[in-house]
Amino acid sequence: MPTSQVTDAIEMAAAACGGRVRDVFPTDRGAPSGSADFGEVCAHTMTTPSP
């Protein structure tokens, strides 16, 4: 799945929740979860990738 689809989904969830997700986002340690864009979106929305 392209990183942009993953980051867009997180940003849409944050928008629906008042700007912050504050939750754990399940990842499989694939390419999107290792990208700088993914990390920036997670930090901005207070989302924690699963270990």
C-alpha positions as CSV (number, residue, x, y, z in Angstrom):
1,M,0.0,0.0,0.0
2,P,1.4,3.4,-0.9
3,T,2.6,5.5,2.0
4,S,0.3,8.4,0.9
5,Q,-2.8,6.2,1.3
6,V,-1.7,5.3,4.9
7,T,-0.8,8.9,5.9
8,D,-4.0,10.2,4.3
9,A,-6.1,7.7,6.3
10,I,-4.4,8.8,9.5
11,E,-4.9,12.4,8.7
12,M,-8.6,11.8,7.9
13,A,-9.1,9.9,11.2
14,A,-7.4,12.8,13.1
15,A,-9.7,15.3,11.4
16,A,-12.7,13.3,12.4
17,C,-11.4,13.2,16.0
18,G,-10.7,16.8,16.4
19,G,-7.1,16.9,15.1
20,R,-5.5,14.1,17.2
21,V,-5.9,10.4,16.9
22,R,-4.1,9.5,20.2
23,D,-4.2,5.8,19.5
24,V,-2.1,2.9,18.4
25,F,-1.9,2.4,14.6
26,P,-1.3,-1.3,13.7
27,T,1.7,-1.7,11.4
28,D,3.4,-4.7,9.8
29,R,6.7,-2.9,9.6
30,G,6.3,-2.5,5.9
31,A,7.4,0.3,3.7
32,P,4.8,2.9,4.8
33,S,5.6,2.4,8.5
34,G,9.3,3.0,7.9
35,S,9.0,6.2,5.9
36,A,9.7,9.7,7.1
37,D,6.3,10.9,6.0
38,F,4.6,8.2,8.2
39,G,6.7,9.2,11.2
40,E,5.8,12.8,10.7
41,V,2.1,12.2,10.4
42,C,2.2,9.9,13.5
43,A,4.0,12.6,15.5
44,H,1.6,15.3,14.3
45,T,-1.5,13.3,15.1
46,M,-0.1,11.8,18.4
47,T,-0.5,8.3,16.9
48,T,1.7,5.5,18.1
49,P,2.7,2.8,15.6
50,S,2.4,-0.6,17.1
51,P,5.7,-2.3,18.0
